[in-house]
């Protein structure tokens, strides 16, 4: 199982705008339903930057003492297949400028899958 790769037609992302990223869990060429998985996303912009967490434990796989608390200002929206990560400007302001990177873990009853997805640069809008 894997999350795949990042594709985009934009050159960069701005901290002053709400960002939406859609993710799909794949097994070969088939999409996997994510309702059976707990989802943890670690958001950062460099190896040394602050890590922000966005988590959804709707499947109940990860037990309470091992759960990570989410940073406010971002949420995971589950779809029938896949999920959407919505990040507000309040959340994005906590990150430094740099390549927006997601460390994603989908925890299931039978196995876990983890993937790092590197996207475009996160920067400020210059007026």
N, CA, C and O atoms as CSV, one atom per row, in Angstrom:
chain,resi,resn,atom,element,x,y,z
A,1,UNK,N,N,0.842,-1.166,0.000
A,1,UNK,CA,C,0.000,0.000,0.000
A,1,UNK,C,C,0.888,1.231,0.000
A,1,UNK,O,O,1.961,1.238,0.604
A,2,UNK,N,N,0.434,2.264,-0.678
A,2,UNK,CA,C,1.194,3.500,-0.721
A,2,UNK,C,C,0.266,4.671,-0.954
A,2,UNK,O,O,-0.879,4.499,-1.371
A,3,UNK,N,N,0.774,5.874,-0.679
A,3,UNK,CA,C,0.002,7.089,-0.885
A,3,UNK,C,C,0.298,7.721,-2.236
A,3,UNK,O,O,-0.454,8.590,-2.677
A,4,UNK,N,N,1.359,7.317,-2.901
A,4,UNK,CA,C,1.623,7.831,-4.236
A,4,UNK,C,C,2.529,9.040,-4.234
A,4,UNK,O,O,3.387,9.184,-3.363
A,5,UNK,N,N,2.340,9.910,-5.211
A,5,UNK,CA,C,3.225,11.050,-5.372
A,5,UNK,C,C,2.414,12.344,-5.462
A,5,UNK,O,O,1.196,12.320,-5.633
A,6,UNK,N,N,3.109,13.460,-5.345
A,6,UNK,CA,C,2.489,14.776,-5.366
A,6,UNK,C,C,2.485,15.328,-6.782
A,6,UNK,O,O,3.497,15.257,-7.480
A,7,UNK,N,N,1.352,15.880,-7.213
A,7,UNK,CA,C,1.261,16.577,-8.498
A,7,UNK,C,C,0.529,17.888,-8.286
A,7,UNK,O,O,-0.442,17.944,-7.531
A,8,UNK,N,N,0.989,18.948,-8.949
A,8,UNK,CA,C,0.373,20.262,-8.821
A,8,UNK,C,C,0.748,21.122,-10.010
A,8,UNK,O,O,1.800,20.936,-10.622
A,9,UNK,N,N,-0.129,22.068,-10.330
A,9,UNK,CA,C,0.163,22.998,-11.416
A,9,UNK,C,C,0.571,24.371,-10.883
A,9,UNK,O,O,0.825,25.282,-11.671
A,10,UNK,N,N,0.640,24.536,-9.550
A,10,UNK,CA,C,1.029,25.827,-8.973
A,10,UNK,C,C,2.518,25.821,-8.655
A,10,UNK,O,O,3.131,24.768,-8.478
A,11,UNK,N,N,3.092,27.036,-8.586
A,11,UNK,CA,C,4.520,27.156,-8.327
A,11,UNK,C,C,4.891,27.157,-6.861
A,11,UNK,O,O,5.979,26.710,-6.498
A,12,UNK,N,N,3.986,27.662,-5.993
A,12,UNK,CA,C,4.257,27.706,-4.560
A,12,UNK,C,C,2.938,27.852,-3.810
A,12,UNK,O,O,1.885,28.043,-4.419
A,13,UNK,N,N,3.004,27.761,-2.494
A,13,UNK,CA,C,1.831,27.923,-1.644
A,13,UNK,C,C,2.070,29.110,-0.726
A,13,UNK,O,O,3.213,29.425,-0.394
A,14,UNK,N,N,0.988,29.771,-0.314
A,14,UNK,CA,C,1.090,30.950,0.532
A,14,UNK,C,C,0.446,30.708,1.886
A,14,UNK,O,O,-0.630,30.118,1.985
A,15,UNK,N,N,1.135,31.180,2.943
A,15,UNK,CA,C,0.638,30.995,4.308
A,15,UNK,C,C,-0.635,31.785,4.584
A,15,UNK,O,O,-1.347,31.471,5.538
A,16,UNK,N,N,-0.941,32.787,3.788
A,16,UNK,CA,C,-2.116,33.625,4.019
A,16,UNK,C,C,-3.390,33.030,3.409
A,16,UNK,O,O,-4.455,33.637,3.523
A,17,UNK,N,N,-3.312,31.890,2.782
A,17,UNK,CA,C,-4.468,31.258,2.134
A,17,UNK,C,C,-4.737,29.899,2.766
A,17,UNK,O,O,-3.813,29.223,3.218
A,18,UNK,N,N,-6.019,29.499,2.797
A,18,UNK,CA,C,-6.371,28.160,3.255
A,18,UNK,C,C,-5.960,27.169,2.171
A,18,UNK,O,O,-6.283,27.351,0.998
A,19,UNK,N,N,-5.248,26.123,2.571
A,19,UNK,CA,C,-4.773,25.115,1.623
A,19,UNK,C,C,-5.523,23.808,1.825
A,19,UNK,O,O,-5.812,23.406,2.952
A,20,UNK,N,N,-5.831,23.154,0.714
A,20,UNK,CA,C,-6.487,21.846,0.724
A,20,UNK,C,C,-5.606,20.861,-0.039
A,20,UNK,O,O,-5.202,21.131,-1.170
A,21,UNK,N,N,-5.310,19.726,0.578
A,21,UNK,CA,C,-4.568,18.663,-0.085
A,21,UNK,C,C,-5.399,17.401,-0.006
A,21,UNK,O,O,-5.888,17.036,1.063
A,22,UNK,N,N,-5.558,16.734,-1.137
A,22,UNK,CA,C,-6.332,15.498,-1.186
A,22,UNK,C,C,-5.372,14.318,-1.310
A,22,UNK,O,O,-4.470,14.321,-2.148
A,23,UNK,N,N,-5.580,13.308,-0.463
A,23,UNK,CA,C,-4.725,12.128,-0.450
A,23,UNK,C,C,-5.564,10.877,-0.701
A,23,UNK,O,O,-6.716,10.792,-0.276
A,24,UNK,N,N,-4.968,9.905,-1.399
A,24,UNK,CA,C,-5.626,8.632,-1.672
A,24,UNK,C,C,-4.662,7.508,-1.302
A,24,UNK,O,O,-3.485,7.541,-1.661
A,25,UNK,N,N,-5.170,6.529,-0.590
A,25,UNK,CA,C,-4.389,5.354,-0.230
A,25,UNK,C,C,-4.576,4.320,-1.337
A,25,UNK,O,O,-5.704,3.959,-1.673
A,26,UNK,N,N,-3.462,3.844,-1.903
A,26,UNK,CA,C,-3.520,2.959,-3.064
A,26,UNK,C,C,-2.936,1.584,-2.731
A,26,UNK,O,O,-1.977,1.465,-1.969
A,27,UNK,N,N,-3.534,0.564,-3.315
A,27,UNK,CA,C,-2.982,-0.794,-3.307
A,27,UNK,C,C,-2.866,-1.183,-4.769
A,27,UNK,O,O,-3.850,-1.561,-5.405
A,28,UNK,N,N,-1.641,-1.086,-5.299
A,28,UNK,CA,C,-1.458,-1.248,-6.742
A,28,UNK,C,C,-2.121,-0.072,-7.445
A,28,UNK,O,O,-1.797,1.082,-7.164
A,29,UNK,N,N,-3.041,-0.355,-8.349
A,29,UNK,CA,C,-3.760,0.708,-9.051
A,29,UNK,C,C,-5.154,0.946,-8.469
A,29,UNK,O,O,-5.923,1.741,-9.011
A,30,UNK,N,N,-5.482,0.270,-7.380
A,30,UNK,CA,C,-6.803,0.382,-6.755
A,30,UNK,C,C,-6.766,1.283,-5.528
A,30,UNK,O,O,-5.845,1.208,-4.714
A,31,UNK,N,N,-7.782,2.138,-5.405
A,31,UNK,CA,C,-7.916,2.955,-4.206
A,31,UNK,C,C,-8.465,2.119,-3.064
A,31,UNK,O,O,-9.295,1.233,-3.267
A,32,UNK,N,N,-7.988,2.414,-1.859
A,32,UNK,CA,C,-8.416,1.702,-0.663
A,32,UNK,C,C,-9.290,2.640,0.159
A,32,UNK,O,O,-8.975,3.823,0.292
A,33,UNK,N,N,-10.385,2.124,0.710
A,33,UNK,CA,C,-11.240,2.916,1.578
A,33,UNK,C,C,-10.482,3.248,2.853
A,33,UNK,O,O,-9.871,2.363,3.453
A,34,UNK,N,N,-10.510,4.499,3.276
A,34,UNK,CA,C,-9.738,4.923,4.444
A,34,UNK,C,C,-10.532,4.881,5.748
A,34,UNK,O,O,-9.978,5.204,6.799
A,35,UNK,N,N,-11.794,4.501,5.719
A,35,UNK,CA,C,-12.584,4.493,6.956
A,35,UNK,C,C,-12.082,3.469,7.965
A,35,UNK,O,O,-12.411,3.567,9.147
A,36,UNK,N,N,-11.296,2.490,7.529
A,36,UNK,CA,C,-10.745,1.478,8.436
A,36,UNK,C,C,-9.376,1.866,8.994
A,36,UNK,O,O,-8.729,1.051,9.651
A,37,UNK,N,N,-8.932,3.086,8.747
A,37,UNK,CA,C,-7.603,3.528,9.154
A,37,UNK,C,C,-7.674,4.796,9.984
A,37,UNK,O,O,-8.468,5.692,9.700
A,38,UNK,N,N,-6.834,4.866,11.017
A,38,UNK,CA,C,-6.598,6.121,11.713
A,38,UNK,C,C,-5.526,6.860,10.928
A,38,UNK,O,O,-4.605,6.243,10.392
A,39,UNK,N,N,-5.644,8.185,10.860
A,39,UNK,CA,C,-4.740,8.976,10.025
A,39,UNK,C,C,-4.001,9.986,10.891
A,39,UNK,O,O,-4.612,10.726,11.662
A,40,UNK,N,N,-2.667,10.009,10.754
A,40,UNK,CA,C,-1.818,10.993,11.423
A,40,UNK,C,C,-0.974,11.680,10.351
A,40,UNK,O,O,-0.336,11.017,9.533
A,41,UNK,N,N,-0.975,13.010,10.362
A,41,UNK,CA,C,-0.177,13.772,9.404
A,41,UNK,C,C,0.726,14.727,10.181
A,41,UNK,O,O,0.248,15.535,10.978
A,42,UNK,N,N,2.022,14.629,9.946
A,42,UNK,CA,C,3.004,15.545,10.519
A,42,UNK,C,C,3.376,16.539,9.421
A,42,UNK,O,O,3.841,16.142,8.353
A,43,UNK,N,N,3.172,17.828,9.681
A,43,UNK,CA,C,3.426,18.875,8.692
A,43,UNK,C,C,4.667,19.648,9.115
A,43,UNK,O,O,4.779,20.063,10.268
A,44,UNK,N,N,5.606,19.843,8.178
A,44,UNK,CA,C,6.838,20.585,8.446
A,44,UNK,C,C,7.316,21.244,7.156
A,44,UNK,O,O,6.793,20.970,6.076
A,45,UNK,N,N,8.325,22.123,7.284
A,45,UNK,CA,C,8.883,22.771,6.091
A,45,UNK,C,C,10.374,22.517,5.912
A,45,UNK,O,O,10.931,22.858,4.868
A,46,UNK,N,N,11.028,21.928,6.900
A,46,UNK,CA,C,12.432,21.541,6.763
A,46,UNK,C,C,12.743,20.506,7.839
A,46,UNK,O,O,11.919,20.249,8.717
A,47,UNK,N,N,13.922,19.921,7.768
A,47,UNK,CA,C,14.304,18.904,8.744
A,47,UNK,C,C,14.320,19.451,10.165
A,47,UNK,O,O,14.006,18.728,11.110
A,48,UNK,N,N,14.682,20.718,10.324
A,48,UNK,CA,C,14.817,21.307,11.654
A,48,UNK,C,C,13.623,22.156,12.068
A,48,UNK,O,O,13.610,22.707,13.169
A,49,UNK,N,N,12.625,22.270,11.207
A,49,UNK,CA,C,11.487,23.134,11.526
A,49,UNK,C,C,10.535,22.486,12.524
A,49,UNK,O,O,10.610,21.291,12.809
A,50,UNK,N,N,9.667,23.294,13.028
A,50,UNK,CA,C,8.632,22.842,13.955
A,50,UNK,C,C,7.735,21.823,13.263
A,50,UNK,O,O,7.443,21.950,12.074
A,51,UNK,N,N,7.298,20.809,14.015
A,51,UNK,CA,C,6.375,19.804,13.494
A,51,UNK,C,C,4.978,20.092,14.029
A,51,UNK,O,O,4.786,20.258,15.233
A,52,UNK,N,N,4.011,20.151,13.128
A,52,UNK,CA,C,2.613,20.332,13.504
A,52,UNK,C,C,1.858,19.059,13.149
A,52,UNK,O,O,2.108,18.454,12.107
A,53,UNK,N,N,0.936,18.654,14.014
A,53,UNK,CA,C,0.226,17.393,13.811
A,53,UNK,C,C,-1.254,17.632,13.538
A,53,UNK,O,O,-1.890,18.496,14.142
A,54,UNK,N,N,-1.781,16.836,12.607
A,54,UNK,CA,C,-3.213,16.796,12.322
A,54,UNK,C,C,-3.602,15.319,12.312
A,54,UNK,O,O,-3.048,14.532,11.544
A,55,UNK,N,N,-4.555,14.945,13.166
A,55,UNK,CA,C,-4.872,13.529,13.330
A,55,UNK,C,C,-6.379,13.289,13.309
A,55,UNK,O,O,-7.165,14.142,13.723
A,56,UNK,N,N,-6.761,12.124,12.824
A,56,UNK,CA,C,-8.159,11.670,12.852
A,56,UNK,C,C,-8.140,10.208,13.283
A,56,UNK,O,O,-7.641,9.342,12.564
A,57,UNK,N,N,-8.687,9.950,14.460
A,57,UNK,CA,C,-8.702,8.596,15.017
A,57,UNK,C,C,-10.104,7.986,14.943
A,57,UNK,O,O,-10.523,7.261,15.846
A,58,UNK,N,N,-10.814,8.284,13.874
A,58,UNK,CA,C,-12.184,7.806,13.695
A,58,UNK,C,C,-12.324,6.303,13.589
A,58,UNK,O,O,-13.390,5.769,13.897
A,59,UNK,N,N,-11.293,5.606,13.168
A,59,UNK,CA,C,-11.373,4.148,13.043
A,59,UNK,C,C,-11.137,3.450,14.379
A,59,UNK,O,O,-11.481,2.278,14.533
A,60,UNK,N,N,-10.557,4.155,15.339
A,60,UNK,CA,C,-10.325,3.585,16.652
A,60,UNK,C,C,-9.209,2.554,16.718
A,60,UNK,O,O,-9.203,1.713,17.617
A,61,UNK,N,N,-8.272,2.602,15.791
A,61,UNK,CA,C,-7.167,1.635,15.755
A,61,UNK,C,C,-6.095,1.999,16.783
A,61,UNK,O,O,-5.639,1.144,17.542
A,62,UNK,N,N,-5.698,3.268,16.804
A,62,UNK,CA,C,-4.663,3.730,17.731
A,62,UNK,C,C,-5.323,3.979,19.085
A,62,UNK,O,O,-6.264,4.764,19.194
A,63,UNK,N,N,-4.819,3.303,20.111
A,63,UNK,CA,C,-5.401,3.439,21.443
A,63,UNK,C,C,-5.050,4.783,22.068
A,63,UNK,O,O,-4.052,5.407,21.707
A,64,UNK,N,N,-5.874,5.218,23.002
A,64,UNK,CA,C,-5.775,6.539,23.630
A,64,UNK,C,C,-4.380,6.927,24.121
A,64,UNK,O,O,-3.946,8.039,23.821
A,65,UNK,N,N,-3.656,6.090,24.850
A,65,UNK,CA,C,-2.363,6.570,25.349
A,65,UNK,C,C,-1.331,6.838,24.255
A,65,UNK,O,O,-0.331,7.511,24.506
A,66,UNK,N,N,-1.558,6.323,23.044
A,66,UNK,CA,C,-0.595,6.484,21.952
A,66,UNK,C,C,-1.026,7.547,20.945
A,66,UNK,O,O,-0.339,7.765,19.947
A,67,UNK,N,N,-2.130,8.195,21.191
A,67,UNK,CA,C,-2.629,9.205,20.256
A,67,UNK,C,C,-1.872,10.525,20.402
A,67,UNK,O,O,-1.472,10.915,21.499
A,68,UNK,N,N,-1.689,11.195,19.272
A,68,UNK,CA,C,-1.020,12.490,19.220
A,68,UNK,C,C,-2.100,13.564,19.167
A,68,UNK,O,O,-3.098,13.405,18.465
A,69,UNK,N,N,-1.909,14.653,19.900
A,69,UNK,CA,C,-2.889,15.745,19.890
A,69,UNK,C,C,-2.653,16.644,18.683
A,69,UNK,O,O,-1.520,17.033,18.397
A,70,UNK,N,N,-3.729,16.968,17.985
A,70,UNK,CA,C,-3.641,17.799,16.795
A,70,UNK,C,C,-3.414,19.268,17.147
A,70,UNK,O,O,-3.861,19.751,18.187
A,71,UNK,N,N,-2.713,19.962,16.261
A,71,UNK,CA,C,-2.540,21.405,16.362
A,71,UNK,C,C,-3.793,22.062,15.796
A,71,UNK,O,O,-4.284,21.650,14.745
A,72,UNK,N,N,-4.317,23.081,16.479
A,72,UNK,CA,C,-5.549,23.717,15.996
A,72,UNK,C,C,-5.300,24.480,14.699
A,72,UNK,O,O,-4.190,24.946,14.439
A,73,UNK,N,N,-6.345,24.599,13.896
A,73,UNK,CA,C,-6.257,25.317,12.628
A,73,UNK,C,C,-6.172,24.425,11.409
A,73,UNK,O,O,-6.122,24.913,10.280
A,74,UNK,N,N,-6.156,23.124,11.628
A,74,UNK,CA,C,-6.130,22.175,10.506
A,74,UNK,C,C,-7.017,20.993,10.858
A,74,UNK,O,O,-7.203,20.666,12.030
A,75,UNK,N,N,-7.562,20.357,9.828
A,75,UNK,CA,C,-8.470,19.235,10.054
A,75,UNK,C,C,-8.368,18.253,8.894
A,75,UNK,O,O,-8.057,18.632,7.764
A,76,UNK,N,N,-8.635,16.987,9.195
A,76,UNK,CA,C,-8.714,15.946,8.171
A,76,UNK,C,C,-10.183,15.710,7.873
A,76,UNK,O,O,-10.968,15.414,8.774
A,77,UNK,N,N,-10.552,15.842,6.611
A,77,UNK,CA,C,-11.925,15.602,6.154
A,77,UNK,C,C,-11.931,14.283,5.402
A,77,UNK,O,O,-11.321,14.163,4.340
A,78,UNK,N,N,-12.614,13.300,5.949
A,78,UNK,CA,C,-12.647,11.987,5.295
A,78,UNK,C,C,-13.634,11.991,4.136
A,78,UNK,O,O,-14.710,12.583,4.216
A,79,UNK,N,N,-13.251,11.328,3.072
A,79,UNK,CA,C,-14.109,11.100,1.914
A,79,UNK,C,C,-14.362,9.602,1.824
A,79,UNK,O,O,-13.792,8.820,2.584
A,80,UNK,N,N,-15.223,9.207,0.888
A,80,UNK,CA,C,-15.469,7.767,0.708
A,80,UNK,C,C,-14.163,7.043,0.410
A,80,UNK,O,O,-13.859,6.006,0.999
A,81,UNK,N,N,-13.418,7.601,-0.494
A,81,UNK,CA,C,-12.073,7.106,-0.791
A,81,UNK,C,C,-11.123,8.283,-0.583
A,81,UNK,O,O,-11.310,9.343,-1.180
A,82,UNK,N,N,-10.133,8.107,0.235
A,82,UNK,CA,C,-9.161,9.160,0.474
A,82,UNK,C,C,-9.603,10.115,1.571
A,82,UNK,O,O,-10.611,9.907,2.247
A,83,UNK,N,N,-8.814,11.166,1.721
A,83,UNK,CA,C,-9.134,12.197,2.699
A,83,UNK,C,C,-8.525,13.513,2.243
A,83,UNK,O,O,-7.602,13.539,1.428
A,84,UNK,N,N,-9.060,14.609,2.783
A,84,UNK,CA,C,-8.593,15.953,2.465
A,84,UNK,C,C,-8.009,16.566,3.732
A,84,UNK,O,O,-8.623,16.507,4.797
A,85,UNK,N,N,-6.837,17.145,3.615
A,85,UNK,CA,C,-6.209,17.878,4.705
A,85,UNK,C,C,-6.448,19.361,4.440
A,85,UNK,O,O,-5.996,19.901,3.430
A,86,UNK,N,N,-7.173,20.023,5.368
A,86,UNK,CA,C,-7.463,21.462,5.228
A,86,UNK,C,C,-6.641,22.202,6.280
A,86,UNK,O,O,-6.738,21.911,7.472
A,87,UNK,N,N,-5.822,23.172,5.823
A,87,UNK,CA,C,-4.969,23.954,6.705
A,87,UNK,C,C,-5.283,25.436,6.543
A,87,UNK,O,O,-5.220,25.971,5.437
A,88,UNK,N,N,-5.621,26.094,7.641
A,88,UNK,CA,C,-5.977,27.509,7.624
A,88,UNK,C,C,-4.724,28.380,7.759
A,88,UNK,O,O,-3.664,27.881,8.135
A,89,UNK,N,N,-4.839,29.673,7.457
A,89,UNK,CA,C,-3.695,30.574,7.647
A,89,UNK,C,C,-3.174,30.585,9.086
A,89,UNK,O,O,-1.968,30.714,9.294
A,90,UNK,N,N,-4.058,30.452,10.087
A,90,UNK,CA,C,-3.603,30.416,11.486
A,90,UNK,C,C,-2.666,29.235,11.732
A,90,UNK,O,O,-1.694,29.365,12.476
A,91,UNK,N,N,-2.940,28.112,11.131
A,91,UNK,CA,C,-2.092,26.920,11.231
A,91,UNK,C,C,-0.792,27.141,10.455
A,91,UNK,O,O,0.291,26.868,10.972
A,92,UNK,N,N,-0.892,27.627,9.234
A,92,UNK,CA,C,0.273,27.783,8.361
A,92,UNK,C,C,1.256,28.836,8.867
A,92,UNK,O,O,2.451,28.746,8.588
A,93,UNK,N,N,0.767,29.840,9.611
A,93,UNK,CA,C,1.659,30.866,10.159
A,93,UNK,C,C,2.642,30.298,11.183
A,93,UNK,O,O,3.676,30.908,11.455
A,94,UNK,N,N,2.327,29.148,11.743
A,94,UNK,CA,C,3.215,28.509,12.717
A,94,UNK,C,C,4.415,27.839,12.059
A,94,UNK,O,O,5.362,27.445,12.740
A,95,UNK,N,N,4.377,27.709,10.737
A,95,UNK,CA,C,5.465,27.062,9.990
A,95,UNK,C,C,6.415,28.097,9.398
A,95,UNK,O,O,5.999,29.201,9.048
A,96,UNK,N,N,7.687,27.739,9.287
A,96,UNK,CA,C,8.673,28.583,8.612
A,96,UNK,C,C,8.480,28.459,7.106
A,96,UNK,O,O,7.798,27.556,6.622
A,97,UNK,N,N,9.090,29.376,6.384
A,97,UNK,CA,C,9.109,29.255,4.927
A,97,UNK,C,C,9.942,28.044,4.548
A,97,UNK,O,O,10.912,27.723,5.234
A,98,UNK,N,N,9.579,27.364,3.463
A,98,UNK,CA,C,10.334,26.208,2.989
A,98,UNK,C,C,9.425,25.228,2.280
A,98,UNK,O,O,8.235,25.488,2.100
A,99,UNK,N,N,9.989,24.099,1.876
A,99,UNK,CA,C,9.216,23.072,1.177
A,99,UNK,C,C,8.205,22.432,2.127
A,99,UNK,O,O,8.577,21.845,3.144
A,100,UNK,N,N,6.941,22.552,1.786
A,100,UNK,CA,C,5.878,21.990,2.609
A,100,UNK,C,C,5.928,20.469,2.488
A,100,UNK,O,O,5.801,19.916,1.395
A,101,UNK,N,N,6.114,19.804,3.624
A,101,UNK,CA,C,6.322,18.354,3.637
A,101,UNK,C,C,5.340,17.697,4.596
A,101,UNK,O,O,5.106,18.195,5.698
A,102,UNK,N,N,4.767,16.571,4.167
A,102,UNK,CA,C,3.820,15.822,4.982
A,102,UNK,C,C,4.383,14.436,5.278
A,102,UNK,O,O,4.790,13.714,4.368
A,103,UNK,N,N,4.402,14.078,6.540
A,103,UNK,CA,C,4.683,12.712,6.949
A,103,UNK,C,C,3.350,12.089,7.304
A,103,UNK,O,O,2.739,12.478,8.299
A,104,UNK,N,N,2.884,11.137,6.522
A,104,UNK,CA,C,1.531,10.599,6.670
A,104,UNK,C,C,1.595,9.150,7.137
A,104,UNK,O,O,2.342,8.340,6.587
A,105,UNK,N,N,0.804,8.835,8.156
A,105,UNK,CA,C,0.701,7.458,8.651
A,105,UNK,C,C,-0.767,7.064,8.675
A,105,UNK,O,O,-1.595,7.752,9.271
A,106,UNK,N,N,-1.080,5.965,8.030
A,106,UNK,CA,C,-2.418,5.378,8.077
A,106,UNK,C,C,-2.292,4.075,8.850
A,106,UNK,O,O,-1.651,3.129,8.393
A,107,UNK,N,N,-2.917,4.033,10.036
A,107,UNK,CA,C,-2.809,2.865,10.913
A,107,UNK,C,C,-4.070,2.025,10.804
A,107,UNK,O,O,-5.173,2.500,11.074
A,108,UNK,N,N,-3.891,0.758,10.400
A,108,UNK,CA,C,-5.009,-0.169,10.284
A,108,UNK,C,C,-4.906,-1.290,11.295
A,108,UNK,O,O,-3.911,-1.399,12.011
A,109,UNK,N,N,-5.935,-2.129,11.358
A,109,UNK,CA,C,-5.931,-3.255,12.288
A,109,UNK,C,C,-4.873,-4.296,11.908
A,109,UNK,O,O,-4.290,-4.930,12.788
A,110,UNK,N,N,-4.620,-4.478,10.606
A,110,UNK,CA,C,-3.685,-5.503,10.157
A,110,UNK,C,C,-2.281,-4.976,9.872
A,110,UNK,O,O,-1.309,-5.725,9.977
A,111,UNK,N,N,-2.165,-3.715,9.519
A,111,UNK,CA,C,-0.857,-3.148,9.206
A,111,UNK,C,C,-0.945,-1.627,9.172
A,111,UNK,O,O,-2.037,-1.059,9.155
A,112,UNK,N,N,0.222,-0.971,9.163
A,112,UNK,CA,C,0.339,0.479,9.021
A,112,UNK,C,C,1.044,0.777,7.705
A,112,UNK,O,O,1.827,-0.032,7.207
A,113,UNK,N,N,0.758,1.941,7.156
A,113,UNK,CA,C,1.497,2.422,5.997
A,113,UNK,C,C,1.896,3.861,6.293
A,113,UNK,O,O,1.096,4.642,6.809
A,114,UNK,N,N,3.138,4.209,5.964
A,114,UNK,CA,C,3.636,5.563,6.192
A,114,UNK,C,C,4.359,6.045,4.939
A,114,UNK,O,O,5.007,5.268,4.238
A,115,UNK,N,N,4.236,7.317,4.678
A,115,UNK,CA,C,4.828,7.892,3.473
A,115,UNK,C,C,5.177,9.350,3.754
A,115,UNK,O,O,4.472,10.020,4.509
A,116,UNK,N,N,6.245,9.840,3.160
A,116,UNK,CA,C,6.595,11.259,3.220
A,116,UNK,C,C,6.334,11.853,1.846
A,116,UNK,O,O,6.800,11.333,0.831
A,117,UNK,N,N,5.585,12.948,1.826
A,117,UNK,CA,C,5.237,13.610,0.570
A,117,UNK,C,C,5.781,15.034,0.629
A,117,UNK,O,O,5.377,15.822,1.483
A,118,UNK,N,N,6.700,15.360,-0.283
A,118,UNK,CA,C,7.284,16.696,-0.374
A,118,UNK,C,C,6.556,17.450,-1.473
A,118,UNK,O,O,6.379,16.934,-2.577
A,119,UNK,N,N,6.129,18.689,-1.166
A,119,UNK,CA,C,5.372,19.477,-2.142
A,119,UNK,C,C,6.177,20.707,-2.560
A,119,UNK,O,O,7.404,20.651,-2.645
A,120,UNK,N,N,5.502,21.789,-2.814
A,120,UNK,CA,C,6.133,23.046,-3.249
A,120,UNK,C,C,6.493,23.914,-2.050
A,120,UNK,O,O,6.201,23.570,-0.904
A,121,UNK,N,N,7.126,25.033,-2.331
A,121,UNK,CA,C,7.555,25.953,-1.280
A,121,UNK,C,C,6.369,26.671,-0.653
A,121,UNK,O,O,5.444,27.092,-1.348
A,122,UNK,N,N,6.407,26.806,0.673
A,122,UNK,CA,C,5.446,27.604,1.423
A,122,UNK,C,C,6.106,28.951,1.675
A,122,UNK,O,O,7.209,29.006,2.220
A,123,UNK,N,N,5.449,30.036,1.289
A,123,UNK,CA,C,6.030,31.366,1.452
A,123,UNK,C,C,4.951,32.372,1.800
A,123,UNK,O,O,3.766,32.041,1.852
A,124,UNK,N,N,5.377,33.607,2.036
A,124,UNK,CA,C,4.450,34.707,2.344
A,124,UNK,C,C,4.097,35.449,1.064
A,124,UNK,O,O,4.903,35.539,0.138
A,125,UNK,N,N,2.872,35.981,1.029
A,125,UNK,CA,C,2.460,36.847,-0.070
A,125,UNK,C,C,3.122,38.206,0.166
A,125,UNK,O,O,3.077,38.744,1.272
A,126,UNK,N,N,3.721,38.739,-0.861
A,126,UNK,CA,C,4.335,40.065,-0.768
A,126,UNK,C,C,3.411,41.053,-1.457
A,126,UNK,O,O,3.110,40.917,-2.642
A,127,UNK,N,N,2.967,42.043,-0.706
A,127,UNK,CA,C,2.031,43.042,-1.268
A,127,UNK,C,C,2.775,44.201,-1.834
A,127,UNK,O,O,2.162,45.136,-2.348
